Amino acid sequence: MKYHEMYLAENNLSISGHKAVLTFINRFNAFYSDEEYVIQRAESIELLPEEYELALNTFDAKFYEKGNKQTTVKEKNHFCKGFSQ
């Protein structure tokens, strides 16, 4: 297990805290590699099998019903898609 994965697993960070750690790592890697840091990376669209898309749509609808904001639901959906790869 990589150090940052171990750190994130051992510390109960919020989503924003988790993002801050990963942003720091990306910025440091860019600096160390003498590359320009890109704040926003283009999101690639990856199609999931139909049964996963249906499950994710149901998942999204449940959180909309609970009153989650669109940005929150989109973020949860993004994390779910990350686990499916």
C-alpha positions in Angstrom: 0.0 0.0 0.0 1.3 3.4 -0.9 1.9 5.9 1.9 -0.9 8.3 0.9 -3.4 5.4 0.6 -2.3 4.3 4.1 -2.6 7.8 5.4 -6.1 8.3 3.9 -7.2 4.9 5.3 -5.9 5.6 8.8 -7.2 9.2 9.1 -10.9 9.9 9.0 -10.8 12.8 6.5 -13.7 14.6 5.0 -14.1 14.6 1.3 -12.5 18.0 1.1 -9.7 16.9 3.3 -9.2 13.8 1.0 -9.1 16.1 -2.0 -6.7 18.5 -0.4 -4.2 15.6 0.2 -4.5 14.4 -3.4 -4.2 17.9 -4.7 -1.0 18.4 -2.7 0.5 15.2 -4.0 -0.4 16.1 -7.6 1.1 19.6 -7.2 4.2 18.3 -5.6 4.6 15.6 -8.3 4.3 18.3 -11.0 6.8 20.5 -9.2 9.3 17.6 -8.7 8.9 16.6 -12.4 9.3 20.2 -13.6 5.9 20.0 -15.2 3.1 22.6 -15.2 0.4 21.8 -12.7 -3.0 21.5 -14.4 -5.8 22.6 -12.0 -8.6 21.0 -13.9 -8.1 17.7 -15.8 -10.4 16.9 -18.6 -12.9 14.3 -17.5 -13.2 11.4 -19.9 -16.5 9.8 -20.4 -16.4 6.1 -19.8 -19.5 4.0 -20.5 -20.4 1.3 -18.0 -22.3 -1.8 -18.8 -26.1 -1.2 -18.9 -26.8 -2.9 -15.5 -24.3 -0.6 -13.7 -25.8 2.5 -15.4 -29.2 1.5 -14.2 -27.9 0.9 -10.7 -26.1 4.3 -10.6 -29.2 6.1 -11.9 -31.2 4.5 -9.1 -28.5 5.5 -6.6 -28.5 9.1 -7.9 -32.3 9.3 -7.6 -32.2 8.0 -4.0 -29.8 10.8 -3.0 -31.8 13.4 -4.8 -34.9 12.3 -2.9 -32.9 12.6 0.4 -32.2 16.3 -0.5 -28.6 16.1 -1.7 -27.5 18.8 -4.0 -26.6 18.0 -7.6 -22.9 18.6 -7.0 -23.0 16.1 -4.1 -24.8 13.5 -6.1 -22.4 14.0 -9.0 -19.4 13.5 -6.7 -20.9 10.3 -5.2 -21.6 9.0 -8.7 -18.0 9.8 -9.8 -16.6 7.9 -6.8 -18.8 4.9 -7.6 -17.6 4.8 -11.2 -14.0 4.9 -10.0 -14.6 1.7 -8.0 -16.1 -0.1 -10.9 -12.9 0.2 -13.0 
